[in-house]
Amino acid sequence: MSAASTSRRIAAAVLAAGAVVSAVTLPASAHDGDRRHRQDARVEISAVQTGERDHRSNRALNAEWVEITNNSRRSVNLDGWTLRDRDGNRYSFDDYRLAGRSSVRVHTGFGRDSRTDLYQDRRHSVWDKRSDKATLRDDRGHTVDTESWGRGHRR
């Protein structure tokens, strides 16, 4: 066997091994780049302003809100997403797109929805000042973020 022939066989073996390694690692790296997963992870509950349980005026109810922030550069379609409290009160986002690097406040009372403020149109307080938990879920029911406060505080 000549030296040239041996070199070609070694080169062919190295190329074949490289192709096998590339084929095996490709699906893992493609999964890591899944846009939907990365996008959802960047949406969070960034702030909560609780109210008083006894206040039922619309002004007091709208002083109670949860802020949702999109930290990514791309907009996120929140259609079908939900925001819930510990007691099971639920707000569903309907046909709302949160722009990149922006926030929206979800107020408890009545108001006119805008790019920066959404309203649940409720007549009673939702968020307990002493202890509660806000849970944001995507349109498939997966928990995106939670925020807890007060007694039994667990994130």
N, C-alpha and C positions, 0 to 999 in steps of 0.2 A: 504494500500500500504506500502510495507516495505522500509526501508532506502536504501537497496541494489538496489531495483527496481528503486527508485527515482534517485539514483546516476547514474545508467545505462542510464536512459532516458535523464538526463542532459548531460552526456558525449556524447550520440548519437546526441543530438541537437547541441552541440558545434562542433562536428566533421562535421556535415552536414552544419552548418553555415560557417565553415572554407573552406569546399569544394566549396561552392557557391562563397565566396569571391575570392578564388584562380581562379576559372573559369572566373570570371568577369574581374579580373586584368591581366590575362595571355595575352590576345591579345594586350593590351596596352604596356606591357613590351616587347613583341615580336616585335611590330612595332618600338619601340625606338631602338632596336638592328639591324634594317635593314642595312646590310652592304653597299649596294650601296649608300644610302643616306649619311651615315657617311663618306664614302670614298670620294664622290664628294665634300663634305663640306671642305675637307682638301686640295683640289687643289685650288691654288689661283694665281692671277697675282701678282708677288712679286716685279717686277721692270719694268720700261719702260725707254728706252733711245731713245729720239727723234732726228731726223736729221733736215737738212735744206731742205726746199721745192725745192730750186734751184739746189741742188746737185744731179746729176744723174749718177755719176761714181759708179761702183759696190762697190768700197771700201766705199764710203760715204753711200750707201744704206745698206751695211752690218753693218755699225756703228749704224744703227737704228734698234732697236729690242725690243721685249717684252719677259720678262722672266716669265715662268710658273713654279711653285714649288709644289711638292707633299710633304706635311708635314707628311703624314702617313707612317707607316712602310711597307705597302703593295704596290706593283706596281699598277698603274691605266692604263687601256687601253683607250687611247685618240682617237682611231679610230672613225671617224665621228664627233668629236668635232670641233668647229669652233672658230676662233678669228676674231673679226670684229672691224672696226673703225666707227666713227660717220657718215662718208660718204657712208658706205655700202660696203667698200672693205672687202673681206672675204678670210681668209686662212682656209683650211680644213685639219685637221690632218688625215693622211692616214697610217694605219698599224703602229702606233707608241705606244709603251708602256713606260710610265714614271716610272722609278724605285722608290721605296720608299725612302723618305728623299733625294730627288734629284731635280734638276732643268734643264730646257731646255730653250734655247734662240731661239726665232723665229725671224730670220733676214729678212729684206725686199728684199735684192738683191739675186744674184745667188751664189750658193755654193754647196758643197757636204754634204748632211745630215749625221749627226752622232748622237751618244747617247746624246750629250750635246748641239748640234746646229742643227737647222732646217732652211731651206731657202724657202722663198715664190717665188723666181725666178721672181721678178718684175723689171721693168726698170724705175719705178718712185717711189718717196717717198710715204709712206702711212700715217705715223703718223705726224700730224701737231704739230710743236714745240710750237706754241702759245696756242692752245686749241684743245683738242680732247678727245675721250673716247674709251678705249679698253674694249671689252666685250667678255668674254669667256663663251661659251655655250657647254653643253654636247651633246651627240648623239641624245637626244630626244628634243633638242631645249631649254632646261631649262637653265637659266642664272646661272652660277656657281660663277662668280666674275666679277666685273667691276673696272676700274681705270680711273679716269678723271683728267684733269689738264687744267689750263688756265681759260679764260673767261667762265662764266657759269658753273664753276666746280661744278658738283654734282656727288656724288658716287652712 
